[in-house]
Each structure stands twice: as structure tokens, then as C-alpha cells.
Amino acid sequence: MENPSNIIRSWGLQQNFQTADGSVNKLAPPPYRSLKTLFVQTWREVQLSTSLDWGSSQFSILLPESLRVISAAYLKIDLPVAAYKAFPGLYCVKNVRVLSAGQECYNVNIADMLADYCSSLTNEEAKTFSDIYLGGTTQTTGSRSIFIPMPTPNSAYLNRNGHDTAGHGILPCFTGNTRLELQITLNDAQFPAHDAGSSPASISGACSIMYHEVQMTQKDVERYSDLRGNYNIITRRLQDLSSGWQSYTVANAETSVVLSSPQGVVTQLLIIAVAADDDDHRLSAKDFVKATSIKVTADSNVQLNLDTPYKCAIHLWTNGFVENEHFPNASRISFAAHSGEDASHVYKGGYRMTIASNIVLSFTFSQAVKYRIVATQLQRITCDNRGVFHASLE
């Protein structure tokens, strides 16, 4: 028989540690809560013109005037029979421009966006997501359908942290005479192919755009569909600072790159590096090679210096970058606290690089690689009274 009376009497001698809020009650059941706004989601699929095919540039899609509220949009491609790389969905779309009233809001490299999002998932989540959306995790031959998330302002895929399914809520689509526009540029057919000599056939007529509509009561639809003058969110932007792939040819030799002082608040710099190859279509979109050292210097003063592979690895871990077996993390140096959880909707700091006249990023690799430098920046997206969306880094 147990008699914990001595433990219980000792609680009165622990008052110095009992100064916190005492509202937590582990003996009572949690309160039952409800959603403020009830909704159900339905699909609307719109077939796209046969002019959209491999290599198409800036193919324009205007959101339908009849749309009211959506949670997401996807480009669906019915891939014909061919031998494909693993994760072929990473290689089909080159970039997507988001425009409003004919003016570009932002431009997204889809492979960068999806690889960074997927690296924040667990093994099970990454495999399930890849099987559903990206065409599978292994190199196979056959036909399949892929679903590429479009980077709408509210997209959950613009962020990391796959445990957060909220993204930035809904996208209000009633914008008067102004409609949001997506301009899609596709890669050539050899990019998703396992071998360039067996590229898939044309996908003309095999593409559609799928909208995940949010259905509510009429009163709630009117409330959420028209947020002109009130829509105001903060998300992030992935900005390529390299103008395409660059070559790192001598192993362990330090390379220094002068950055053109990115505007706004930079939360991290990514060095996206993959095994070198002369043909861009053979470069991996996910099998990243990690740097062995990274250093940031501003006006001759060293700001951060990860001068060993161990410091680089610890920097990733302490900032919340935990990879899975399908999507290794890219090398990066963070200027915000625990920036691996970018979807937490909490300001965590950053680096306003424009206060320095000269920013230099230095790094080494243990092998020859192709690399690109990408800045992650805070971005505010608003919709004005005319229904025009604006994106600002300031």
C-alpha cells in the first residue's frame, strides 16, 4: 500500500515556484468549443486552353468572376505515359507570377516553394503529400495526374511548417472589375523525364485549374468574399538573388558573393546547392548538398560565421529545421529566431540589409555543385478599395 502524505505535505514548501497562472486544471476535461464560421469545401475545375503545353511562357489564368471564396488553387496536369523522375511535380512548373490590375505582385519559383514546404513535413506527411500532389516518391513509368499548388496570397504552401494547415485563411475573390491573374511558365518536357531521350508527349488539352471553394451561409459568403480595403496579411517571399544556377567548381575553396542588398526584412538566406551537371534539366530540385561553412559580412564586419560543418548543422537544428528522408534541408543562415517555423504567424526578427552598403555571403562545399542564393523576406499583401492586390516588402 502506498501513502504519499509526505509528498503532499511538501507542496506547501514549494510556494516560490507556484507564482505562475494557476488556471491549468489537469483533472477537468477540456472545454468543448466550436468554429466561429461553419463551412464546407467543394471543387470547381476549369479546363485550360490547348495552348498550354511544355515550354509555355506566362500562360495567363484569370480567376472567374463568379468565384467568391477559395482556400486554394491547383494546376492539374494529366501526365501521359512516360518514364518520370521521382517527384515529377517538382519539375513541371518553372514559375508563377501573381498579378493584379496588370501589375506584378510577386513571382514564385514553384520548385523552391514546394521543396522548402515539404522539408518541414514528417516522413509520413512528405510521402503522402508527394503521392497525392507530386506524382510519387520513386522513379516509375506510367501515366499519372499531378496537382501543383498555386501561390495565391493565402496559400499555406508559401510557408514552412506542415503542421499548420491554416495558411493565411481564405482568399476573397469578389474584387469588382479587377480580377487576380496567375501567369504560369512551364519547363520543357525533358525536365520531369527520367531520361531526356524519353520525354513525355504533349500535355496540350491535359491541363486544368482546380479551385477549392469555401461554401458557407449566404450571410457568411457576403462577409468573406468582399474584403476590399480590409484584406491585409503578412506572408513570405522567396527571392532569387543569383540570376540562375552558378558553378562552384573547386571543393573546399571559399567563394564570396556580393549581395545586392535585398529590400525589406530578410529572415534567412538559403544556399540551394545540388550536385553539378552541365544540363539544367538533370539538376535535382530537392537533393540538396549542404555547405561546410557559411559567413555573412556587412561593411567588413562579420555578422554571423558558421565556420565548420558542425556549426552549420547545429544552426539548422536550433532554428527548427528538421528534415525528413525525402526532402533534405537546403543550407541556410537565419537572422530570425527559430525561423524554421515560418508559419507560426509570429514576428521573430530579421535583417534589414539596406542599412549596410556592402553585404558579402561566403561559403564552402566539400564537392563541386551548382548553386543559387535565395532570400526569404517578409511580405505584406493587401487589397485596396478598388479590389487591386498589392505586395510590399516595406
Order of alpha helices (4+ residues) and beta strands (2+ residues): alpha-beta-beta-beta-alpha-beta-beta-alpha-alpha-beta-beta-beta-beta-alpha-beta-beta-beta-beta-beta-beta-alpha-beta-beta-beta-beta
